[in-house]
Amino acid sequence: MIFKKKYPFRTYLFTCLAIIAISNIAWQNTKDMVLKGSKLDLRWKKDEKGWRIASISVKDKQNWIQVPNPDGNYTLLYTAQKPDTVELPLFDKEGRKSDFPESIYKYITSHWSQVTQSVQLNTAGEAINFYPNQVTRNKDQSMSFSKETGTATINALWQIDPKFPTDITVKIILKANKDGYYSIASPTLATVSNDQLSWGLMPGYFQGASVEKDLVKAYAYGQGIPDRPIVVRERTASTLSPLISSKNGVTMAVIPEPGTGRNPWNKDKSTHNEWLLGLSLMNRQAKLSPTVYHPVLGQKGSFLKKGDTTSFTFRYALQAADWHTVFKHAVYDIYRFKDFLDLKQTSQSLTDRILAMHKYVVDDKTSMWRTEQYKNLTIGAQAYLGGVLGSDKDAMKNSDYGAMWMLSNIMKDTILQKQRLPFARNFKLLQQEGNPGFFQGAAAGQYYLSKSKKFTEEWGPYVEPIGLTYYTMMDIGNILLFEPRDTELKERLRQGAERLMAWQQKEGGWAVAYDRASEKQLFTELQDLRPTFYGLLIAYRILGDQKYLTAACKGADWY
């Protein structure tokens, strides 16, 4: 008996569809996957490790610029136990154990111990690095990548932002395959070699055109890019957008979705110290590449039970432009800083606020106004209860001299004119070194200690040229705007200017500080990048001597 096949056409059709489907899968696994818009062109290729970015091109006004060292590597941080909070030892570039900060600086030691723990130094947990092994192009031309590891399953959606064609938005969803603490890192779009670095910026923390091996110089003082993948908190970052410009003219930034970082004031309590977002200028492998982390390992939201999910949304900004252009894009376009005034609800007029200032200043109790006798003069200032080295809750300090004299000029108030300003003026006179010698004209210290009868600095027994600019030149200059015939203050301003000129270095800058006892220069490993030259500009504007302007310009040109 011969059996004939039933439905031969249907069998043939199914066979054809299966061949087409298999061919499509094979094509997706052998051909380039392309994400292209009017300004960006990204191409992925698959190799034995998975789908990696093979090329990135950025369009300037006319031409396409190739971005060196494309990558596409993903990083997931994991630890079964919560990371410890032990301060890790640091070593200088010669391999010696660092003693920073010295014990005399007791007010910053606890903070430094926090920023030198394993999470901040990016050594905590296990770094799971991978390339996705599956990719799908969606109908809207976005691309979905996925990878399952023994630790977690990752799904990532990439698409070019239709509103900002220089941006790629990415959403990563992580599903935990076991209990523990997790942190998602933004994938390494591309890396920049040290010799191709033009400028790196971690807003609010550090910046520079080179990688600095002295971690204290870079991390504590913000001079250069740390040579390790430091992770910083969002609470001090002025803009949540680490960025790197390379010498080929392309700037690369990563910008977390607004709302990812902590809310500094959630409902009725301060949540400023919550740490939800980590930022770095390097990936975990210590290669230059702006990177963000969420949640932060060991912090809120990072612990997941098996089967739990968490997500992270951010964007890459790639432009053939300088760092400032991309920085402004993050500030104004993404975080919408200009919309702040639309949200602001003002309930007081400027006049009301000035009147409130006046009420505060003339009230001895609210202003904590104090007077003391020092060197045959009555000096007056506000009690200062913050930490000052050597104080016994007896520190005094004045701020905003220009505002005090302006308020007196507006209000014509006798309390200000007779009970505040004369004694604040005396405070300023005695705050300046008058004796001949190396420190004549400099500030004797920011604070007056009434029990020990001396002026002192907040941190230690040294004198800073920048302190001369701030606490002598600026304050005296502001008083002279309202008291232009005060010849004694003019002479004090001149003494300050002469001291700044005497201390100005050959190339135009100034030392960070001098030891008060030995007069030796301190902190010689640092350059003082603060605007000390501004004090000379004040002297020129008020005293009119051309040499002060010349010296100020020399300092500004060096700066």
C-alpha positions as CSV (number, residue, x, y, z in Angstrom):
1,M,0.0,0.0,0.0
2,I,1.2,3.4,-0.9
3,F,0.6,6.3,1.6
4,K,0.4,9.8,0.2
5,K,1.5,12.7,2.3
6,K,-1.4,14.9,3.4
7,Y,-1.1,18.7,3.1
8,P,2.1,18.9,1.0
9,F,1.9,22.7,0.5
10,R,1.6,23.4,4.2
11,T,4.7,21.2,4.9
12,Y,6.6,23.1,2.3
13,L,5.5,26.5,3.7
14,F,6.6,25.6,7.2
15,T,9.9,24.4,5.9
16,C,10.5,27.7,4.1
17,L,9.6,29.8,7.2
18,A,11.9,27.8,9.4
19,I,14.8,28.3,6.9
20,I,14.1,32.0,6.8
21,A,14.0,32.2,10.6
22,I,17.2,30.3,11.0
23,S,18.9,32.4,8.4
24,N,17.7,35.6,10.2
25,I,19.2,34.4,13.4
26,A,22.4,33.4,11.7
27,W,22.5,36.9,10.0
28,Q,22.1,38.6,13.4
29,N,25.0,36.6,14.8
30,T,27.4,37.1,11.9
31,K,26.7,40.6,10.5
32,D,27.3,44.0,12.0
33,M,24.6,45.5,14.2
34,V,24.3,49.2,13.5
35,L,22.9,52.0,15.6
36,K,23.0,55.1,13.4
37,G,21.6,58.6,13.4
38,S,22.4,62.0,12.0
39,K,25.3,62.5,14.4
40,L,26.3,59.1,15.7
41,D,27.2,55.7,14.1
42,L,27.9,52.7,16.4
43,R,28.6,49.2,15.0
44,W,28.8,46.0,16.9
45,K,30.5,42.8,15.8
46,K,30.3,39.4,17.4
47,D,33.4,37.3,18.3
48,E,34.0,34.5,20.7
49,K,33.4,36.7,23.7
50,G,30.1,38.2,22.5
51,W,28.9,41.4,20.9
52,R,31.5,44.2,21.2
53,I,31.5,47.7,19.7
54,A,33.7,47.6,16.7
55,S,33.5,51.2,15.7
56,I,32.1,54.5,16.8
57,S,31.9,57.6,14.6
58,V,30.8,61.1,15.6
59,K,29.8,63.7,13.0
60,D,31.0,67.3,13.3
61,K,29.7,70.0,10.9
62,Q,30.8,68.0,7.8
63,N,32.9,65.0,8.5
64,W,32.7,61.8,10.5
65,I,35.3,61.4,13.2
66,Q,36.4,57.9,14.3
67,V,36.5,57.4,18.1
68,P,39.6,55.3,19.1
69,N,39.4,52.2,21.3
70,P,35.7,51.3,21.0
71,D,34.7,48.6,23.5
72,G,31.2,47.9,24.7
73,N,32.2,45.8,27.8
74,Y,29.7,45.5,30.6
75,T,30.6,45.4,34.3
76,L,28.5,44.1,37.2
77,L,29.7,44.4,40.8
78,Y,28.6,41.7,43.2
79,T,29.4,40.6,46.7
80,A,27.5,38.1,48.9
81,Q,28.4,40.2,52.1
82,K,28.0,43.9,52.6
83,P,31.3,45.7,51.9
84,D,33.3,46.7,55.0
85,T,33.9,50.3,56.0
86,V,37.6,49.9,56.9
87,E,39.9,52.7,55.8
88,L,42.5,51.4,53.4
89,P,46.1,52.5,53.5
90,L,47.3,54.7,50.7
91,F,50.8,55.0,49.2
92,D,52.5,57.8,47.4
93,K,54.1,57.6,44.0
94,E,57.4,56.5,45.5
95,G,55.6,53.6,47.3
96,R,55.8,55.2,50.8
97,K,52.7,54.9,53.0
98,S,50.9,58.2,53.1
99,D,50.2,59.9,56.4
100,F,47.6,62.3,54.9
101,P,46.0,64.0,56.6
102,E,48.4,64.8,59.4
103,S,47.0,64.4,62.9
104,I,46.9,68.2,63.4
105,Y,44.0,68.4,60.8
106,K,41.6,66.6,63.1
107,Y,38.5,68.0,61.5
108,I,38.9,66.3,58.2
109,T,40.4,62.9,59.3
110,S,36.9,61.2,59.7
111,H,35.9,62.4,56.2
112,W,39.1,61.2,54.6
113,S,38.6,57.8,56.3
114,Q,35.2,57.6,54.6
115,V,36.5,58.3,51.1
116,T,39.3,55.7,51.3
117,Q,37.2,52.7,51.9
118,S,36.9,49.8,49.4
119,V,33.7,51.0,47.6
120,Q,35.1,54.5,47.1
121,L,38.5,53.0,45.9
122,N,36.5,50.7,43.6
123,T,38.1,47.5,45.0
124,A,34.9,46.1,46.7
125,G,33.2,43.1,45.5
126,E,33.7,40.9,42.4
127,A,33.8,42.6,39.0
128,I,32.0,40.5,36.5
129,N,33.0,41.7,33.0
130,F,31.3,40.5,29.9
131,Y,30.0,41.2,26.4
132,P,26.3,40.4,25.6
133,N,25.7,37.2,23.6
134,Q,22.3,38.0,22.3
135,V,21.1,41.1,20.4
136,T,17.8,42.0,18.7
137,R,16.9,45.0,16.5
138,N,13.5,46.4,17.5
139,K,10.9,47.9,15.2
140,D,11.8,51.4,16.4
141,Q,15.5,50.8,15.4
142,S,16.5,50.5,19.1
143,M,18.6,47.5,20.0
144,S,18.2,45.0,22.8
145,F,21.2,43.2,24.3
146,S,21.2,40.4,26.8
147,K,23.5,38.1,28.8
148,E,22.9,35.5,31.5
149,T,25.7,34.9,33.9
150,G,25.8,32.7,37.0
151,T,25.3,35.8,39.1
152,A,22.6,37.8,37.2
153,T,20.7,38.2,34.0
154,I,21.2,41.5,32.2
155,N,19.0,43.1,29.5
156,A,19.9,46.4,28.0
157,L,18.0,48.6,25.6
158,W,20.1,51.1,23.5
159,Q,18.6,53.8,21.3
160,I,19.5,57.2,19.9
161,D,17.6,60.0,21.5
162,P,15.3,61.6,18.9
163,K,15.5,64.9,20.6
164,F,19.2,65.0,21.1
165,P,20.9,63.1,18.2
166,T,24.3,63.2,19.9
167,D,23.0,61.1,22.8
168,I,22.4,57.4,23.2
169,T,20.0,56.4,26.0
170,V,20.5,53.1,27.7
171,K,18.3,51.2,30.2
172,I,19.8,48.2,31.9
173,I,17.6,45.7,33.8
174,L,19.3,43.3,36.2
175,K,17.7,40.2,37.5
176,A,19.5,38.6,40.5
177,N,20.3,34.9,40.1
178,K,21.4,34.7,43.8
179,D,21.1,36.7,47.0
180,G,23.7,39.5,47.5
181,Y,24.7,43.1,46.9
182,Y,24.7,44.3,43.3
183,S,25.9,47.4,41.4
184,I,25.4,48.1,37.7
185,A,28.1,50.0,35.9
186,S,27.5,51.9,32.7
187,P,29.2,49.8,29.9
188,T,32.5,51.0,28.6
189,L,31.6,52.8,25.4
190,A,35.2,53.5,24.5
191,T,38.5,54.2,26.4
192,V,40.9,57.1,26.0
193,S,44.6,56.4,26.4
194,N,46.5,58.6,28.8
195,D,48.5,60.3,26.0
196,Q,45.3,61.2,24.2
197,L,43.6,62.8,27.2
198,S,42.8,66.5,26.5
199,W,40.7,67.2,29.6
200,G,38.9,65.2,32.2
201,L,36.2,66.6,34.5
202,M,34.4,65.2,37.6
203,P,32.3,68.3,38.4
204,G,32.7,69.3,42.0
205,Y,35.7,66.9,42.6
206,F,38.7,67.0,40.2
207,Q,39.7,67.9,36.7
208,G,42.9,68.0,34.7
209,A,44.7,67.3,31.4
210,S,46.8,64.4,32.8
211,V,46.6,61.4,35.0
212,E,48.1,62.1,38.4
213,K,49.9,59.3,40.3
214,D,49.8,61.2,43.6
215,L,46.4,60.2,44.8
216,V,46.2,62.8,47.5
217,K,47.1,65.6,45.0
218,A,44.3,64.5,42.7
219,Y,41.7,63.1,45.0
220,A,42.0,65.5,47.9
221,Y,43.1,68.7,46.1
222,G,41.5,68.2,42.7
223,Q,44.7,68.7,40.8
224,G,44.7,66.1,38.0
225,I,42.8,62.8,37.4
226,P,43.4,60.1,39.9
227,D,45.3,57.1,38.5
228,R,42.8,54.6,39.8
229,P,39.0,54.2,39.3
230,I,37.9,56.3,42.3
231,V,34.1,56.3,42.8
232,V,32.7,59.5,44.2
233,R,29.4,60.3,45.8
234,E,26.7,62.4,44.1
235,R,26.2,64.6,47.2
236,T,29.2,66.8,46.4
237,A,29.1,66.6,42.6
238,S,28.0,69.9,41.1
239,T,26.7,68.1,38.0
240,L,26.1,64.4,37.7
241,S,28.1,64.0,34.5
242,P,31.7,62.7,34.4
243,L,33.3,63.5,31.0
244,I,36.5,63.1,29.1
245,S,37.7,65.1,26.0
246,S,40.3,63.5,23.8
247,K,42.8,65.1,21.5
248,N,40.9,64.1,18.4
249,G,38.2,66.7,19.3
250,V,35.6,64.3,20.7
251,T,34.1,64.6,24.2
252,M,32.4,61.7,25.8
253,A,30.1,62.0,28.9
254,V,27.8,59.7,30.7
255,I,24.7,61.3,32.3
256,P,22.4,59.4,34.7
257,E,18.6,59.8,34.2
258,P,17.4,62.8,36.4
259,G,16.1,61.5,39.7
260,T,18.6,58.6,39.9
261,G,20.7,60.3,42.6
262,R,19.7,60.9,46.1
263,N,17.1,63.6,47.0
264,P,18.9,65.8,49.5
265,W,15.7,66.5,51.4
266,N,13.1,63.7,51.1
267,K,9.8,64.8,52.7
268,D,10.4,65.9,56.3
269,K,14.0,64.8,56.9
270,S,17.5,65.3,55.5
271,T,18.6,62.5,53.1
272,H,21.6,64.3,51.8
273,N,24.0,61.5,52.9
274,E,22.2,58.7,51.1
275,W,24.4,57.3,48.4
276,L,22.5,56.1,45.4
277,L,24.8,57.0,42.5
278,G,28.6,56.5,42.0
279,L,30.6,58.5,39.5
280,S,34.1,57.8,38.1
281,L,36.4,58.9,35.2
282,M,37.7,55.4,34.8
283,N,36.1,51.9,34.4
284,R,36.9,49.2,36.9
285,Q,39.9,48.2,34.9
286,A,41.4,51.7,35.5
287,K,41.1,52.8,31.9
288,L,39.9,56.4,31.1
289,S,36.2,56.1,30.4
290,P,33.4,58.1,32.2
291,T,31.5,55.6,34.2
292,V,28.5,55.7,36.6
293,Y,27.2,53.1,39.0
294,H,23.7,52.4,40.4
295,P,22.9,51.2,42.9
296,V,26.1,51.7,44.9
297,L,27.5,48.4,46.3
298,G,26.4,48.0,49.9
299,Q,24.2,51.1,49.8
300,K,20.4,51.5,49.6
301,G,18.8,49.4,46.9
302,S,21.8,47.2,46.3
303,F,20.7,44.1,48.2
304,L,18.7,41.8,46.0
305,K,17.1,38.4,46.8
306,K,17.3,35.7,44.1
307,G,14.7,36.7,41.4
308,D,14.6,40.4,42.4
309,T,15.2,43.0,39.7
310,T,16.7,46.5,39.6
311,S,17.3,48.9,36.8
312,F,19.5,51.8,35.7
313,T,18.8,54.4,33.0
314,F,21.4,56.8,31.7
315,R,22.7,58.3,28.5
316,Y,26.0,58.7,26.7
317,A,26.7,62.1,25.2
318,L,29.2,62.1,22.3
319,Q,30.0,65.3,20.5
320,A,32.7,66.6,18.3
321,A,33.1,69.5,20.7
322,D,35.0,70.7,23.7
323,W,34.3,69.6,27.2
324,H,32.4,72.8,28.1
325,T,29.8,72.3,25.3
326,V,29.0,68.8,26.5
327,F,29.0,70.0,30.1
328,K,26.4,72.7,29.3
329,H,24.3,70.0,27.5
330,A,24.2,68.0,30.7
331,V,23.4,71.1,32.8
332,Y,20.8,72.8,30.7
333,D,19.3,70.2,28.4
334,I,19.2,67.1,30.6
335,Y,19.0,68.4,34.1
336,R,17.2,71.5,32.9
337,F,18.9,73.9,35.3
338,K,17.4,77.0,33.6
339,D,13.9,75.7,34.6
340,F,14.9,76.2,38.3
341,L,13.3,79.7,38.4
342,D,10.0,78.3,37.1
343,L,9.9,75.9,40.1
344,K,11.1,78.5,42.7
345,Q,8.4,79.9,44.9
346,T,9.5,83.2,46.4
347,S,7.5,84.5,49.3
348,Q,9.8,87.4,50.3
349,S,10.7,90.5,48.3
350,L,14.3,91.7,48.2
351,T,13.3,94.6,50.4
352,D,11.9,92.2,53.0
353,R,15.0,90.2,53.0
354,I,17.2,93.2,53.5
355,L,15.0,94.3,56.4
356,A,15.4,90.8,57.9
357,M,19.2,91.1,57.5
358,H,19.1,94.4,59.3
359,K,17.0,93.0,62.1
360,Y,19.4,90.1,62.5
361,V,22.5,92.2,62.6
362,V,21.4,94.8,65.1
363,D,20.1,92.2,67.6
364,D,23.0,91.2,69.9
365,K,21.4,87.8,70.6
366,T,20.5,86.5,67.1
367,S,23.7,87.9,65.6
368,M,25.9,86.6,68.5
369,W,27.7,89.9,68.5
370,R,30.7,90.2,70.8
371,T,33.3,92.8,71.6
372,E,36.7,92.3,73.1
373,Q,39.7,94.5,74.1
374,Y,42.8,93.8,72.1
375,K,45.9,96.0,71.7
376,N,44.1,99.0,73.2
377,L,41.2,98.8,70.8
378,T,37.7,97.4,71.0
379,I,37.2,94.8,68.3
380,G,33.8,93.4,67.4
381,A,32.8,90.2,65.6
382,Q,30.3,87.4,65.6
383,A,30.9,84.4,67.9
384,Y,31.9,81.4,65.9
385,L,31.2,78.0,67.4
386,G,32.6,75.8,64.6
387,G,35.8,73.9,64.8
388,V,38.9,76.1,65.0
389,L,42.3,74.7,66.0
390,G,43.2,75.9,69.5
391,S,39.8,77.4,70.3
392,D,37.8,76.9,73.5
393,K,34.4,78.0,72.1
394,D,35.9,81.5,72.0
395,A,36.4,82.1,68.3
396,M,35.2,85.3,66.6
397,K,34.9,86.1,63.0
398,N,33.3,88.6,60.6
399,S,32.1,88.0,57.1
400,D,30.6,90.1,54.3
401,Y,32.1,93.4,55.1
402,G,30.7,94.9,52.0
403,A,27.2,93.8,53.0
404,M,27.6,95.4,56.5
405,W,28.7,98.8,55.1
406,M,26.0,98.6,52.3
407,L,23.3,98.0,54.9
408,S,24.5,100.8,57.0
409,N,24.6,103.1,54.0
410,I,21.0,102.2,53.1
411,M,19.4,102.2,56.5
412,K,21.3,105.1,58.2
413,D,20.9,103.1,61.4
414,T,22.7,104.4,64.4
415,I,23.3,100.9,65.9
416,L,25.1,99.9,62.8
417,Q,26.9,103.2,62.5
418,K,28.0,103.4,66.1
419,Q,27.9,100.0,67.7
420,R,28.9,97.7,64.8
421,L,31.0,99.2,62.0
422,P,33.7,101.0,64.1
423,F,34.5,97.8,66.0
424,A,34.3,95.6,62.9
425,R,36.8,98.1,61.3
426,N,39.1,97.7,64.3
427,F,38.8,93.9,64.0
428,K,40.0,94.2,60.4
429,L,42.9,96.5,61.3
430,L,44.2,94.2,63.9
431,Q,43.6,91.1,61.8
432,Q,46.4,92.3,59.5
433,E,50.1,91.9,60.5
434,G,51.5,95.4,61.1
435,N,55.0,94.6,62.4
436,P,57.9,94.8,59.9
437,G,59.1,91.5,58.6
438,F,58.2,88.6,56.3
439,F,54.5,88.6,57.1
440,Q,53.9,92.4,57.2
441,G,50.6,93.2,55.4
442,A,49.4,89.6,55.5
443,A,46.4,88.3,57.4
444,A,47.3,87.3,61.0
445,G,44.4,84.7,60.9
446,Q,40.8,84.3,60.0
447,Y,39.6,84.0,63.6
448,Y,40.3,85.8,66.9
449,L,40.5,83.7,70.0
450,S,39.4,85.8,73.0
451,K,40.7,83.6,75.7
452,S,44.2,83.3,74.3
453,K,44.2,86.8,72.9
454,K,45.4,86.0,69.4
455,F,44.4,85.7,65.7
456,T,44.7,82.2,64.2
457,E,44.0,80.1,61.2
458,E,41.3,77.4,61.2
459,W,43.6,74.5,60.5
460,G,47.1,75.3,61.6
461,P,49.9,77.8,62.3
462,Y,50.6,78.9,58.8
463,V,49.9,82.0,56.6
464,E,48.4,81.7,53.1
465,P,48.8,84.3,50.4
466,I,45.2,83.6,49.3
467,G,44.2,84.5,52.9
468,L,45.7,87.9,52.4
469,T,43.6,88.4,49.3
470,Y,40.4,87.3,50.9
471,Y,40.6,88.5,54.5
472,T,42.6,91.7,53.9
473,M,42.4,93.0,50.4
474,M,38.8,92.2,49.6
475,D,37.3,93.2,53.0
476,I,39.3,96.5,53.1
477,G,38.5,97.2,49.5
478,N,34.8,96.8,50.2
479,I,34.9,99.2,53.2
480,L,36.8,101.7,51.0
481,L,33.9,101.7,48.5
482,F,31.8,103.3,51.2
483,E,34.6,105.1,53.1
484,P,36.9,106.4,50.3
485,R,38.6,109.0,52.5
486,D,39.8,106.4,55.1
487,T,43.5,107.0,54.7
488,E,44.5,104.4,57.3
489,L,42.7,101.6,55.5
490,K,44.2,102.7,52.2
491,E,47.6,102.3,53.7
492,R,46.7,98.9,55.0
493,L,45.5,98.0,51.5
494,R,48.8,99.1,50.1
495,Q,50.7,97.1,52.6
496,G,48.8,94.0,51.6
497,A,49.5,94.7,47.9
498,E,53.2,95.1,48.5
499,R,53.2,91.8,50.4
500,L,51.5,90.0,47.6
501,M,54.0,91.4,45.1
502,A,56.9,90.4,47.4
503,W,55.6,86.9,47.6
504,Q,54.7,86.5,43.9
505,Q,56.8,83.9,42.2
506,K,58.8,84.5,39.1
507,E,56.3,82.7,36.8
508,G,53.4,84.6,38.4
509,G,51.9,82.3,41.0
510,W,52.1,82.1,44.7
511,A,53.0,79.5,47.3
512,V,50.1,77.7,49.1
513,A,51.3,78.7,52.5
514,Y,54.2,79.6,54.8
515,D,55.0,78.3,58.2
516,R,54.5,81.0,60.8
517,A,57.4,80.1,62.9
518,S,60.1,79.2,60.3
519,E,58.7,81.3,57.4
520,K,59.4,78.2,55.2
521,Q,57.1,77.4,52.3
522,L,54.6,74.6,53.1
523,F,52.7,72.1,50.9
524,T,55.4,72.3,48.2
525,E,54.0,69.3,46.4
526,L,51.0,71.5,45.3
527,Q,50.4,74.4,43.0
528,D,48.1,77.0,44.4
529,L,45.4,77.4,41.7
530,R,43.3,79.8,43.7
531,P,42.9,83.4,42.4
532,T,45.3,85.1,44.7
533,F,46.0,87.7,41.9
534,Y,42.6,89.2,42.5
535,G,43.8,91.1,45.6
536,L,46.2,93.1,43.4
537,L,43.4,94.0,41.0
538,I,41.5,95.5,44.0
539,A,44.6,97.5,45.0
540,Y,44.9,98.8,41.4
541,R,41.2,99.8,41.2
542,I,41.3,101.7,44.5
543,L,44.9,103.0,44.7
544,G,45.5,103.4,41.0
545,D,49.1,102.2,40.9
546,Q,49.9,100.6,37.6
547,K,52.3,98.1,39.1
548,Y,49.5,96.4,40.9
549,L,47.6,95.8,37.6
550,T,50.8,94.5,36.0
551,A,51.4,92.0,38.8
552,A,47.7,91.0,38.7
553,C,47.8,90.3,35.0
554,K,51.0,88.3,35.4
555,G,49.3,86.2,38.0
556,A,46.1,85.8,35.9
557,D,48.1,84.8,32.9
558,W,49.9,82.2,34.9
559,Y,46.7,81.0,36.3
